[in-house]
Amino acid sequence: MKYGIIFLQILGLLFCGVSGVLASEEHHEHHEQHEKHVHGEGQLNLAVDGSELQIELHIPAMNIVGFEHKPNNSKQKQAILDAVDLLQNTQKIFVIPNEAKCRVEHVKAYSTLENKHDEENEHHGKDEHHEDEHHEEGEQTHSEFEAEYHFECDSMQNLHQVSVRLFEHFTSLEELAAQIITPKRQTAQELTSRSSMIHLND
């Protein structure tokens, strides 16, 4: 938990210039907020601070499991669990140079679909089933998969790049808007299946 707080503090201090547009979106109208969840797109935040490498992912559920509503059956529930398990497997999600000697200190991955499912099971009875369906059809829900990764690197000077392998596993994901912070620079980069390498020293 503390790693997530530290990461958010770092991003809050260092991303003020790069993410100004993102922050201003919180004050947009309701229909403009819907535009944040564009099908095929997601957000990646990466920060380097001393020996720490921290990465955050925010990806609409549609791009991960193909739906954004609460799971309706066991197949959809399993799809959520499988996706969370995959996101927790750092070796399948990122390729970090061995020379950097990075080790995983903390990983947290979850989906707001899990909370949506649990909360609605608790608060809604069977008699409200049709009302829930109407709500889902009439108003677009915006559920996400989120993940936090914390690495400690003994040879940070050898960390020149990080390869992102998400596109190999989630074919509906077309683009990641990456915000990158290092002690020397802050920059933005668009990642795709054809260009999925984050270069830290360019």
C-alpha positions, 0 to 999 in steps of 0.5 A: 500500500505504501508503494502506491502512495509514494508513487502517487506522490512522485507523480503528483510532484513530477508530472505537473507539467506533462499531465496538466491536460489529464488533470484538467479533464476532471473538470470537464462535463459528463460527456467529455469524461466519457471520452477518457475511456477510448476503446483501444487506448490506455495509460502508462505512468513510469517514474525513476527515482534513485534505485526505484522504478515504478510503473502504473497502468490504467486500462479500460476493461473493454481493452482487456476482457472485452466488456465494461459491465459487471460480469454476467456469468462464470466465463466473464468472472474467470476472464477478469481473474485471468487478466488480473493474474496475467497483469501480476506476472511482471515477466510477461508484462515487462522486459527489463534489461538484466544488467539493471539488476532490478527485482520486484518489490511490490505488485498490485493489480485489480479491476474495478469490475471486481468491486462492481460485481461485489457491491451490486451483489450486496446491494441489489436483489433479484427484483432489481435485475431489469433495472440494472440492465436498463442502467447498463444499456442506457449509461456507458459504464467505465470500468478499468484494470489498474496495476502498480509495479515497484522495482528496486534496481541495483544498477540503475545506470544500466536501465536504458529501456523497458519493453512493454508486452501488454499488446501481445496478450491483449489484442484489443489494446492498440495504444498506451499513452506513456508518461515518463519521469526520470531524474533528467527529464519528463516526456510523453510517448505513444506505445503500440504493438509495433513500438512498445519500447520505452527508451529512458535515455533518449 
